[in-house]
């Protein structure tokens, strides 16, 4: 019996070593890839641009460039996260650059008393605030907003118990989230992937909405999220114009917010 060629043996070993995990990976992600394929088809049917974000190392991470009913352009992205301990692993983020301006609202998960961002911002000394402004005007503006903003409940107890709606006085003729919209944020369609939490705010770079999901979103998730965003943005006042800070740290912050 002839001996097996060392090169052939190495090739077989490499095929087994690489083929088995790659095959398992393809099998385990098949359903997610099929879901993303459906999203691509639906987005393309509406004339939106769909792209996979392969550089993230996740074959199901994607970006969609589209627009609202009123013609405002938006960018929708998914990205992986290591927040399994908080019950979510995927961030679904929507960015509307044209609606950017002075920070005048934010919606965040409610934190324990004494640990809110507003309380932390109020503890900054004038000297520290000046140093923050030198480091990043965007961060200083956000700290000022968090210090001065008012808690404006939606009127839906279940939503207000777990979320804070912060607004600047005299900027809003109506609450950006009323009880009806709050209920839609909490109750998602049965075939959608309901988020663990939803965050939103305005800054000089745009309006941002983030949904933290326990898994890859499907088309039902995206359509509900976009519908919420449409109605929410329609309730926002015209932004107070402000030039987007262009320092190094502010540009880095903008990139992180849009990633």
C-alpha positions as CSV (number, residue, x, y, z in Angstrom):
1,X,0.0,0.0,0.0
2,X,1.5,3.3,-1.0
3,X,2.1,5.9,1.7
4,X,-0.1,9.0,1.8
5,X,1.6,12.2,0.6
6,X,2.3,14.6,3.4
7,X,0.9,17.4,1.3
8,X,-2.3,15.5,0.8
9,X,-2.5,14.7,4.5
10,X,-2.1,18.4,5.4
11,X,-4.8,19.3,2.9
12,X,-7.2,16.8,4.4
13,X,-6.5,18.0,7.9
14,X,-6.9,21.6,6.9
15,X,-10.2,20.8,5.2
16,X,-11.5,19.1,8.3
17,X,-10.2,21.7,10.7
18,X,-11.7,24.6,8.7
19,X,-14.7,22.9,7.1
20,X,-16.4,21.6,10.2
21,X,-16.6,25.0,12.1
22,X,-17.4,26.9,8.9
23,X,-20.1,24.4,8.1
24,X,-21.6,24.6,11.6
25,X,-21.4,28.4,11.4
26,X,-23.3,28.5,8.1
27,X,-25.9,26.1,9.5
28,X,-26.4,28.1,12.7
29,X,-26.7,31.5,10.9
30,X,-28.8,30.2,8.1
31,X,-32.1,31.5,9.6
32,X,-30.5,34.9,10.4
33,X,-29.1,35.2,6.8
34,X,-32.5,34.3,5.4
35,X,-34.1,37.0,7.5
36,X,-31.5,39.6,6.3
37,X,-32.2,38.5,2.7
38,X,-35.9,39.3,3.2
39,X,-35.0,42.7,4.7
40,X,-32.8,43.4,1.6
41,X,-35.6,42.5,-0.8
42,X,-38.2,44.7,1.1
43,X,-35.8,47.6,1.3
44,X,-34.9,47.4,-2.4
45,X,-38.6,47.3,-3.3
46,X,-39.0,50.7,-1.6
47,X,-36.0,52.1,-3.4
48,X,-33.8,52.2,-0.3
49,X,-30.1,51.2,-0.5
50,X,-29.2,48.1,1.4
51,X,-25.6,47.1,2.3
52,X,-24.1,44.4,4.5
53,X,-21.6,45.6,7.1
54,X,-19.1,42.8,6.5
55,X,-16.3,44.6,8.3
56,X,-18.1,44.0,11.6
57,X,-17.5,40.3,11.4
58,X,-21.2,39.6,11.5
59,X,-22.7,38.3,8.2
60,X,-26.1,39.7,9.2
61,X,-25.1,43.2,10.2
62,X,-26.5,45.7,7.7
63,X,-27.1,49.3,6.8
64,X,-30.1,50.8,5.0
65,X,-30.2,54.4,3.5
66,X,-33.8,55.6,3.1
67,X,-36.1,58.5,3.8
68,X,-39.3,59.4,5.8
69,X,-42.7,60.1,4.3
70,X,-41.8,63.8,4.4
71,X,-38.5,63.2,2.5
72,X,-36.0,63.4,5.4
73,X,-33.1,61.1,4.7
74,X,-32.2,58.6,7.4
75,X,-29.6,55.8,7.9
76,X,-30.6,52.6,9.7
77,X,-27.8,50.3,11.0
78,X,-27.5,47.2,13.1
79,X,-24.4,46.3,15.1
80,X,-23.5,43.6,17.6
81,X,-23.0,44.3,21.3
82,X,-21.6,42.4,24.3
83,X,-24.4,43.4,26.6
84,X,-25.8,39.9,27.0
85,X,-26.0,40.5,30.8
86,X,-28.5,43.3,30.1
87,X,-30.7,41.1,27.9
88,X,-29.7,42.5,24.4
89,X,-27.0,41.7,21.8
90,X,-28.0,43.8,18.8
91,X,-28.3,47.5,18.5
92,X,-30.7,48.9,15.9
93,X,-29.9,52.5,15.3
94,X,-31.6,55.2,13.2
95,X,-29.8,58.5,12.4
96,X,-31.5,61.5,10.9
97,X,-28.8,64.1,10.3
98,X,-31.1,66.8,8.9
99,X,-32.9,67.1,12.2
100,X,-29.8,67.9,14.2
101,X,-29.5,71.0,16.4
102,X,-29.2,72.2,20.0
103,X,-29.8,69.3,22.3
104,X,-33.4,69.8,23.6
105,X,-34.7,66.3,24.4
106,X,-33.6,62.8,25.3
107,X,-35.3,59.6,26.3
108,X,-33.3,57.1,28.4
109,X,-34.0,54.2,30.7
110,X,-34.8,55.4,34.2
111,X,-32.0,55.0,36.6
112,X,-32.0,54.6,40.4
113,X,-32.5,57.8,42.4
114,X,-29.3,59.6,42.8
115,X,-27.6,57.9,39.8
116,X,-29.3,59.7,36.9
117,X,-27.3,61.5,34.3
118,X,-28.8,64.8,35.3
119,X,-27.6,64.4,38.9
120,X,-24.2,63.5,37.7
121,X,-24.1,66.5,35.4
122,X,-25.2,68.8,38.2
123,X,-22.3,67.8,40.3
124,X,-19.7,69.1,37.8
125,X,-18.0,72.2,39.2
126,X,-17.7,75.3,37.0
127,X,-14.0,74.5,36.6
128,X,-14.7,71.0,35.5
129,X,-17.4,72.2,33.1
130,X,-14.9,74.6,31.5
131,X,-12.4,71.7,31.2
132,X,-15.0,69.5,29.6
133,X,-15.8,72.3,27.1
134,X,-12.2,72.6,26.1
135,X,-12.0,68.8,25.6
136,X,-15.3,68.5,23.8
137,X,-18.0,71.2,23.2
138,X,-20.5,68.4,22.4
139,X,-20.0,66.8,25.8
140,X,-20.2,70.1,27.5
141,X,-23.5,70.9,25.7
142,X,-24.9,67.5,26.7
143,X,-23.9,68.0,30.3
144,X,-25.6,71.4,30.3
145,X,-28.8,69.9,28.8
146,X,-28.8,67.0,31.4
147,X,-28.4,69.6,34.2
148,X,-31.2,71.9,33.0
149,X,-33.7,69.4,31.4
150,X,-37.1,68.7,33.0
151,X,-38.6,65.2,33.5
152,X,-41.8,65.3,31.4
153,X,-43.7,62.0,31.8
154,X,-45.7,60.6,28.9
155,X,-48.8,59.8,31.0
156,X,-48.5,56.1,30.6
157,X,-47.5,54.7,34.0
158,X,-45.8,51.6,32.7
159,X,-43.6,53.5,30.4
160,X,-42.8,56.3,32.8
161,X,-41.8,53.8,35.5
162,X,-38.9,52.6,33.3
163,X,-38.1,55.6,31.1
164,X,-37.2,59.3,31.5
165,X,-38.3,61.9,29.0
166,X,-36.1,64.9,29.3
167,X,-36.9,68.2,27.6
168,X,-35.9,71.8,27.8
169,X,-38.5,74.2,29.2
170,X,-40.3,76.4,26.6
171,X,-39.1,74.3,23.6
172,X,-42.0,71.9,23.4
173,X,-45.6,72.7,22.8
174,X,-46.4,69.0,23.2
175,X,-44.7,66.1,24.9
176,X,-42.5,64.4,22.3
177,X,-43.9,61.1,23.6
178,X,-47.5,61.0,24.6
179,X,-49.3,58.0,26.2
180,X,-50.4,56.6,22.8
181,X,-46.8,56.7,21.4
182,X,-45.4,55.3,24.6
183,X,-47.8,52.4,24.4
184,X,-46.6,51.6,20.8
185,X,-43.0,51.8,22.0
186,X,-43.8,49.2,24.7
187,X,-46.1,46.9,22.7
188,X,-44.5,45.5,19.5
189,X,-46.2,43.2,16.9
190,X,-46.2,39.5,17.8
191,X,-44.0,38.7,14.9
192,X,-41.4,41.4,15.7
193,X,-38.3,41.2,17.9
194,X,-39.3,43.4,20.8
195,X,-36.4,45.5,22.2
196,X,-35.1,45.5,25.7
197,X,-35.1,49.3,25.7
198,X,-35.4,52.2,23.3
199,X,-33.3,55.4,23.6
200,X,-33.5,58.7,21.6
201,X,-32.0,62.2,21.7
202,X,-31.1,65.2,19.5
203,X,-27.6,66.6,19.3
204,X,-25.8,68.8,16.7
205,X,-25.1,65.7,14.6
206,X,-28.8,64.7,14.2
207,X,-31.7,62.9,15.8
208,X,-30.8,59.4,17.1
209,X,-33.0,56.5,17.9
210,X,-31.6,53.2,19.3
211,X,-33.5,50.0,20.0
212,X,-31.5,47.3,21.9
213,X,-32.7,43.9,20.7
214,X,-32.1,40.4,22.0
215,X,-31.4,39.1,18.5
216,X,-31.3,40.0,14.8
217,X,-34.2,42.1,13.7
218,X,-36.7,40.9,11.1
219,X,-38.7,43.0,8.7
220,X,-41.6,43.4,11.2
221,X,-39.2,44.8,13.7
222,X,-37.8,47.4,11.2
223,X,-41.2,48.5,10.0
224,X,-42.5,49.1,13.5
225,X,-39.3,50.9,14.5
226,X,-39.5,53.2,11.5
227,X,-43.2,53.9,12.1
228,X,-42.4,54.9,15.7
229,X,-39.6,57.1,14.4
230,X,-41.8,58.8,11.8
231,X,-44.5,59.7,14.4
232,X,-41.9,60.7,17.0
233,X,-40.0,63.0,14.7
234,X,-43.3,64.6,13.6
235,X,-43.9,65.7,17.2
236,X,-40.5,67.4,17.5
237,X,-40.1,71.2,17.3
238,X,-37.9,72.7,14.6
239,X,-34.3,72.3,15.8
240,X,-32.4,75.3,17.1
241,X,-29.6,75.6,14.6
242,X,-26.1,75.0,15.9
243,X,-22.9,74.3,14.1
244,X,-21.6,70.7,14.5
245,X,-18.4,70.8,16.6
246,X,-15.4,69.8,14.5
247,X,-12.7,69.1,17.1
248,X,-11.0,65.8,17.1
249,X,-12.9,64.4,20.1
250,X,-16.2,65.6,18.8
251,X,-15.6,64.1,15.4
252,X,-14.7,60.8,17.1
253,X,-17.9,61.1,19.2
254,X,-19.9,61.6,16.0
255,X,-18.4,58.5,14.4
256,X,-19.2,56.4,17.5
257,X,-22.8,57.6,17.6
258,X,-23.2,56.8,13.9
259,X,-21.4,53.4,14.0
